[in-house]
Amino acid sequence: MLAGKRAIKVGDQILKEIAFLLLSKVKDPRAQEATVTGIRLSDDLKKARVYYSVLGSKGQVEQVQTGLDSARGFIKKEIGLRMKLRYVPDITFVYDPTLESGSHMEKLFDKIRKEGVENGTPI
């Protein structure tokens, strides 16, 4: 159980570092469009699945995935320099559609509210 707690703490720190790197150090504009949403780090801290989200079309998601994949080596190297870890985890970027789903739901709610006001029954 202790290893799991350590994986969560280290994972949170790695996620913060990746978010910082995407905003300030990664030069690929495709990767800069990503918003990191979560991380799952293996208990041995050797593998990390970093979840990201993008508001846009499926083609844009594929471009961002390509950008993140091309920046993976740079990000891993920077994490190794910034954090004192025995092993720098292998990073895999995985698309997380929850942000896009939330945006879609918000648009639907706005539409329902507007229709309610137009019909005289505000929500």
C-alpha positions as CSV (number, residue, x, y, z in Angstrom):
1,M,0.0,0.0,0.0
2,L,2.9,2.3,0.7
3,A,4.2,2.1,-2.8
4,G,0.8,3.1,-4.1
5,K,0.8,6.3,-2.0
6,R,4.3,7.1,-3.2
7,A,3.2,6.6,-6.8
8,I,0.4,9.1,-6.3
9,K,2.6,11.7,-4.8
10,V,5.4,11.3,-7.4
11,G,2.7,11.2,-10.1
12,D,1.2,14.5,-9.0
13,Q,4.6,16.2,-9.0
14,I,5.4,14.7,-12.5
15,L,2.1,16.0,-13.8
16,K,2.9,19.5,-12.5
17,E,6.3,19.4,-14.2
18,I,4.7,18.2,-17.5
19,A,2.2,21.0,-17.4
20,F,4.9,23.6,-16.8
21,L,7.1,22.1,-19.6
22,L,4.2,22.2,-22.1
23,L,3.5,25.8,-21.2
24,S,7.0,27.1,-21.2
25,K,9.7,24.8,-22.7
26,V,8.1,22.7,-25.4
27,K,8.5,24.5,-28.7
28,D,6.1,22.3,-30.7
29,P,2.9,24.3,-31.1
30,R,0.9,21.1,-31.5
31,A,1.9,19.9,-28.0
32,Q,1.2,23.3,-26.5
33,E,-2.5,22.9,-27.3
34,A,-2.9,20.0,-24.8
35,T,-4.2,20.3,-21.3
36,V,-3.0,17.6,-19.0
37,T,-5.8,16.2,-16.9
38,G,-4.3,13.3,-14.9
39,I,-1.6,10.7,-14.5
40,R,-1.4,7.1,-13.6
41,L,2.0,6.0,-12.4
42,S,2.9,2.3,-11.9
43,D,3.8,1.3,-8.4
44,D,7.4,0.8,-9.4
45,L,7.4,4.3,-10.9
46,K,8.7,3.1,-14.2
47,K,5.7,3.7,-16.4
48,A,3.4,6.8,-16.5
49,R,0.2,7.3,-18.5
50,V,-0.4,11.0,-18.8
51,Y,-3.9,11.9,-19.8
52,Y,-4.6,15.1,-21.8
53,S,-7.5,16.8,-23.3
54,V,-8.0,19.1,-26.3
55,L,-11.0,21.1,-27.4
56,G,-11.3,20.6,-31.1
57,S,-11.9,18.2,-33.9
58,K,-10.7,14.6,-34.1
59,G,-8.0,15.8,-36.6
60,Q,-6.8,18.3,-34.0
61,V,-6.6,15.6,-31.4
62,E,-4.4,13.5,-33.7
63,Q,-2.1,16.5,-34.4
64,V,-1.7,17.1,-30.6
65,Q,-1.0,13.4,-30.0
66,T,1.7,13.6,-32.7
67,G,3.2,16.7,-31.1
68,L,3.2,15.1,-27.6
69,D,4.7,12.0,-29.0
70,S,7.5,14.0,-30.6
71,A,8.1,16.0,-27.4
72,R,8.1,12.8,-25.2
73,G,11.9,12.4,-25.1
74,F,12.5,16.1,-24.3
75,I,9.9,15.9,-21.5
76,K,11.4,12.8,-20.0
77,K,14.9,14.3,-20.1
78,E,13.6,17.5,-18.4
79,I,11.8,15.5,-15.7
80,G,15.1,13.6,-15.1
81,L,16.9,16.9,-14.6
82,R,14.2,18.6,-12.4
83,M,13.3,15.7,-10.1
84,K,15.5,13.3,-8.1
85,L,14.2,10.0,-9.1
86,R,16.0,6.7,-9.4
87,Y,14.1,5.9,-12.6
88,V,12.5,8.5,-14.9
89,P,9.3,6.8,-16.0
90,D,8.5,6.0,-19.6
91,I,5.7,8.4,-20.6
92,T,2.7,7.5,-22.7
93,F,0.2,10.2,-23.6
94,V,-3.5,9.1,-23.7
95,Y,-6.4,11.3,-24.9
96,D,-9.0,12.1,-22.2
97,P,-12.3,13.1,-23.8
98,T,-14.0,14.3,-20.5
99,L,-13.1,18.0,-21.0
100,E,-14.7,17.9,-24.4
101,S,-17.7,16.0,-23.1
102,G,-18.2,18.6,-20.4
103,S,-18.0,21.5,-22.9
104,H,-20.6,19.7,-25.1
105,M,-22.9,19.3,-22.1
106,E,-22.5,22.9,-21.1
107,K,-23.6,23.9,-24.7
108,L,-26.6,21.7,-24.4
109,F,-27.6,23.2,-21.1
110,D,-27.3,26.7,-22.6
111,K,-29.5,25.7,-25.5
112,I,-32.1,24.3,-23.1
113,R,-32.0,27.5,-21.0
114,K,-32.5,29.7,-24.1
115,E,-35.4,27.6,-25.3
116,G,-37.0,27.8,-21.9
117,V,-36.7,31.6,-21.8
118,E,-38.1,31.9,-25.3
119,N,-41.1,29.7,-24.3
120,G,-41.7,31.7,-21.2
121,T,-40.6,29.0,-18.7
122,P,-37.1,30.1,-17.5
123,I,-35.0,27.4,-16.0
